[in-house]
Amino acid sequence: MTAQPTDRTGAPVSITLDETRAVSAYTVTLDDGTLAGRVDFVDPPGAPEERVFFHTEVAPEFGGRGLAGLLLREALADSTRRNITVVPVCPLFAEHLREHGDEYTAGGGRFRRPRPADLALVEKTVQGLGEA
């Protein structure tokens, strides 16, 4: 059994994969059930082995607690466990993989640079949310 993650204040948090939302996401909730942040992604049609991460957000009142980093690390770890190639459109993911990509791939993870089709998919996904 793995230990429950904690933020920089030592408060326990839960990170879960939520595929029930309009856009799939990994979410972080506080011990009291408050949703504190999320990492949004889309799986390209016809490419179930890829996941395009395009947005990371933590509510301002929870800033500075390391929640975005916890979300990122869990999303990457889960992608490795599921044998999914990460496509980092989100600047946080892109920067992390620029700095730590060798470590990520050494641990079994895979990633590739975004292609124009990935950016178009994200744009279409985001536009679809605005129309909902």
C-alpha positions in Angstrom: 0.0 0.0 0.0 1.4 3.4 -0.9 1.3 6.3 1.4 -1.2 9.1 0.9 0.4 12.1 -0.7 0.8 15.2 1.3 1.3 18.8 0.1 4.1 21.1 1.3 2.2 21.9 4.5 2.0 18.2 5.4 -1.8 18.1 4.7 -3.0 14.9 3.1 -4.4 15.1 -0.4 -5.9 12.6 -2.9 -5.1 12.5 -6.6 -7.6 10.7 -8.8 -8.2 10.1 -12.5 -11.6 11.6 -13.3 -13.0 10.5 -16.7 -16.5 11.6 -15.9 -15.9 15.3 -16.6 -16.4 17.0 -20.0 -12.6 16.8 -20.3 -10.8 13.9 -18.6 -8.5 15.1 -15.8 -6.4 14.0 -12.9 -7.7 15.9 -9.9 -6.3 16.8 -6.5 -8.7 17.1 -3.6 -8.0 18.1 0.0 -8.7 15.8 2.9 -12.1 17.6 3.4 -13.1 16.8 -0.2 -12.4 20.3 -1.6 -11.3 20.1 -5.3 -8.1 22.1 -5.3 -6.8 21.5 -8.9 -6.7 19.5 -12.0 -4.6 18.4 -15.0 -6.7 18.2 -18.2 -5.9 15.9 -21.0 -7.4 14.4 -24.2 -6.7 11.0 -25.7 -6.4 11.4 -29.5 -9.0 9.4 -31.5 -7.4 6.3 -32.9 -4.4 6.6 -30.6 -5.4 5.1 -27.2 -1.7 4.7 -26.4 -1.2 8.5 -26.3 -2.4 11.2 -23.9 -2.2 15.0 -24.7 -1.9 17.0 -21.5 -2.9 20.6 -22.2 -3.9 22.4 -19.0 -2.9 22.4 -15.3 -4.7 24.6 -12.8 -4.6 24.9 -9.0 -7.1 27.2 -7.3 -5.3 30.4 -6.3 -6.1 29.9 -2.6 -4.1 26.7 -2.7 -1.1 28.1 -4.4 2.4 27.5 -3.1 1.5 24.1 -1.6 3.1 22.0 -4.4 -0.2 20.7 -5.7 0.6 21.2 -9.4 3.8 19.2 -9.0 2.0 16.4 -7.2 -0.6 16.3 -10.0 2.1 16.3 -12.7 4.1 13.5 -11.1 1.0 11.3 -10.6 -0.2 11.9 -14.2 3.3 11.0 -15.5 3.5 7.9 -13.2 0.1 6.7 -14.2 0.9 7.2 -17.8 4.0 5.0 -17.4 2.0 2.4 -15.6 -0.6 2.4 -18.4 2.1 2.4 -21.1 0.8 5.7 -22.5 3.0 8.1 -24.4 2.7 11.6 -23.0 2.3 14.6 -25.3 3.1 17.7 -23.3 1.1 20.7 -24.7 0.8 22.2 -21.2 3.8 24.4 -20.4 4.3 22.8 -17.0 4.5 19.3 -18.5 6.7 20.5 -21.4 9.2 22.2 -19.0 9.3 19.3 -16.6 10.0 16.9 -19.5 12.7 19.2 -20.9 14.4 19.1 -17.6 13.7 15.6 -16.5 12.9 13.7 -19.7 15.9 11.4 -19.4 14.8 10.3 -15.9 11.3 9.8 -17.1 12.2 7.6 -20.0 14.8 5.7 -17.8 11.9 4.9 -15.5 9.9 3.4 -18.4 7.9 6.5 -19.4 7.5 7.7 -23.0 6.8 11.1 -24.4 7.0 12.9 -27.7 6.8 16.5 -28.9 3.4 17.9 -29.8 2.5 17.8 -33.5 0.1 20.2 -35.3 -2.6 17.6 -35.1 -2.2 17.5 -31.3 -2.6 21.3 -31.1 -5.6 21.2 -33.4 -7.2 18.5 -31.1 -6.6 20.6 -28.0 -8.1 23.7 -29.7 -11.2 21.7 -30.9 -11.6 20.3 -27.4 -11.3 23.7 -25.7 -13.7 25.2 -28.2 -16.2 22.4 -27.6 -16.1 23.3 -23.9 -17.0 26.9 -24.6 -20.0 25.9 -26.6 -21.3 23.5 -23.9 
